[in-house]
Amino acid sequence: MNKGTPLVEMRDISIAFGGIKAVDHVTIDLYPGEVVGLLGHNGAGKSTLIKCLSGAYQADSGQTLINGQPVTINNPRDAREQNIETIYQTLALADNLTAAGNLFLGRELVSSRGFLDESAMEAETRKIMGRLNPNFRKFNVPVSALSGGQRQSVAIARAVYFNAKILIMDEPTAALGPHETQMVSELIQELKTQGLGIFLIEHDIHNVMKLCDRASVMKNGQLVGTVNVNEVTDEDILSMIILGKKPAKAA
């Protein structure tokens, strides 16, 4: 089993909206080089829980620890300071800019004379893309001309370049075809080898079985359980989602 200190521990997290408990005393963790899938029906609480980590929401109670140290995350800036980056389905890319323009958006490199250093930004982009997605070649076109998988790799490169250690990915392959999905799964494998921890919010059980080391299932704001993916079947996870029951062998 995993050794050492988790990258992230969310302990006993609760948050309510208008008296309804969206997340009810949930505890999950994430280790370096690990992918943890978060599953559950819409409204199960998985996105709300993760938004407490990304700084979009503040939990009413509970504690978040990063590398064993308690932290306070009140907003996305606090999350980024803890090296937490979120990649939403919408990707938040500027369509009219190149990969380099997007990578350094809001954090542009400037030369000693105070001009935008386009060549330095492109060189850095080529370097990080070479590490993450060696087949990427489209450095001189706006990202609107890129495929879904290529756009996803630009968003991931931006997070990794700025030292993300903890990545939250919201259904990264939802709108992609098989080839593109394969590209993203290779990216995720590469990030694992670099020691990043990834929370994967996912609806597709097959993706979870393929990409994740563990799966945490939520239902009605509560944690049904966390299982090692290689110890359960698709049906086990499906019954956790639908029936809210943990498989006997994983109990």
N, C-alpha and C positions, 0 to 999 in steps of 0.2 A: 504494500500500500504506500501512498505518498509519505515521504519523510520531510522533516524540516518545517519551516514556518510557511503558512499559506501566504500567497501574494495578497489575497483579499479574504477577510472574514466579515460577513454581515451577520450580526448576532441579534436574534430576537427582534427583528425589524417589524414595526407596525406603522401603518399610516391609514387614516380614515378621511373620507370626503363626505361631508354632510351626514355624519353619523354612521355611514356604511364603511366597514373595515375592508379596504381594498387589499391590504396586506396585513396578515394577522399572525404576529410572532413567528416570523420566518428566519431560519438560520441556514446560510449556504456559505461555501468557501470555494477558493480557486487557487491552484498551485502553479508555479512557473512551468511553462512548457505543456500546459494542459488546456483542453477545450471542454468546457462544461455547457451542455445544452440546457436551455430553459424551455419547458413545454407546458402547454395547458390551453384550454379553450380561450377564445376572446373573453376578456373580463376575469380571467383566472387570477390576475395580479402580477404576472411575470414582467410585463413592461413597466408597471408601476414600481415594482421592487428595484428593477435595474435603473430606473430614473432617479431613485434615491442615491445610487452610486454615481451616476453621471452628473448629478447636481441639478437636474431639472425639477426635482421635488426634494423636500426635506422630510425625513421620517419623523413621526410623532414620538416614537420611542425606539430603543435599541441602540446598537453601537456598531460602527464600521471600523475595522482595523486594516491597515495596509502594512505589510511586512511586520505584523505583530504589534504595530503602534496604533493606538486609537487616533482617529482623525475626524475633523468636522468638515463636511462637504455641504456648503450652503448654495453653491452655484457652479455652473460649468467651469469657471476659472479655477475654483478650488479643486475640482476634479482633475483638470489638466496639470495643476501643480503637483498632484499625486501620480502623474504619468498615466492617467486614465483618459482614453480617447473613445468616442462613440462614433460608429459608422452607421448612419441611418439608411433605410432603404432609398430615401431620396438623394443620398450622397452629398448634397449641398455643394456641388461643384459649379463653378462659373463657366457656363457653356461656351462663351466667346473667347476664353483664355486657353492657352496650351497646357500640357501637363505641368511644365515648370511654373507657369503663371498660377496654376491652382495650388501647386505644392507650397509656394511661398506667399500665397494670398494673405495680405495683412502682416506678413513677416518678411517682406522683400529684402534681398541683399542689395546693398549700395556700394559703389566704388568709393575710393578715398576722396574723390571729388564730389561725392554726393549724388551721382547719377545711378539709376537702376543698373545693376550689373547682370545683364541678361545672360552673358556667356557663363558666368559663375553659377547662376541658377540652373541653366540647362545642364552644365557639367555635373552638378550635385544631383539633379534629377536622373541623369543617365546612370550615375553611380548607384543610387538606391534602387532604381528600376532593374539594373543589372543583377542586383542581389535578389530581388523579389520576383521579377517576371522577365527573365533574360530574352524572351521572344518579343518584348515590347519594342516597337520601332517608330511609333508615330509621335515623334517629339515636336514636330513643327506644324501640327494641325490643331485647331480648337477641339476641346474635348467633346463638343457636340458631334464631331465626326467619328468618335470612338464607339466600339461595341460596348455592351453592358459589362462584360467581364473586364475589358480594358479600363473602363471608367472606375469599376470597383478597385482595380489595382492602383489607380491614381489616388483614390481616397485612402486606401490602406498605406500606400507609400508616404502620404502626407503625415498620417498618424505616426508611422514608425520613424520617419525622419526626425520628428520632434519628440523622440524618446518615449513614445508610448511603451509601457510595460504591461498594461492591462487594457485589453481591447474589448469593447462591447460591439457586437455585430448583430444588426436586426435583420433577420432573414436575408442574408447576403446573396442567395441564389434564386430568390423568389421569381424574378422576371427573366431569368436566363435560360437559354437552351442547354442541351447536354454538354456541348463542347465548352461553352462558357462556364458552366457549373464545374466542370472538371478543372478549368483554369483557376477558379476561386478556391476549390478544395486543395489544389497544389500550393496556392498562396498560403492557405491556413496551415498546411503541413510545414512550410518553410518558416512561418512565424513561430510555430511550436519549437522547431529546432533552435531558434534564436532565444528561446526561453520566455517568450511572451505567454501570458495567460489570456484566454479568450472566453468570454461569456457569449454564447450563441443563442439568440432568441429565435426559435424555429417552430414551424408548424409541421414540417415534413419529417416523419419518423425515420424514413430511409436516410435522409441527410444526417440525422442525429446518429444513427447506427454507423454511418460511414465516417463522419467527421469528429465525433465527440468521444472523450474518454469516460465521462460520466454524464448522467442526465438527471436533472432535478425537475420534478413535475409538480405543478401547482394546480389547485382546484379551489374555487370560492375563497381566494385570498390566503389559503393555507398551503403549507408544503405537504404534499402527499408522501414524498420521500426522494432520496437521491440514490441512484443505482450505478454500478459499474456497467457500462454498455456491453462489455464482452461477457457479462454473466447473465444477461437477460435477452429475451426475444422481442421482436416488434410487437407481438401480441401482449407481452407483459407491460410494455410501456403504454400501449393503447388502453389497457384496462386500468392503468394508473390514471390516465387522462379522463377516461369516461366514468369509471366506477370509483375513482379515488382510493384504490386499494393497492398496497405495495405487494409485489410478488412474494410468496412465502419464502423462497430460497434467498431473497435479498433482504428479508426482514431483520 
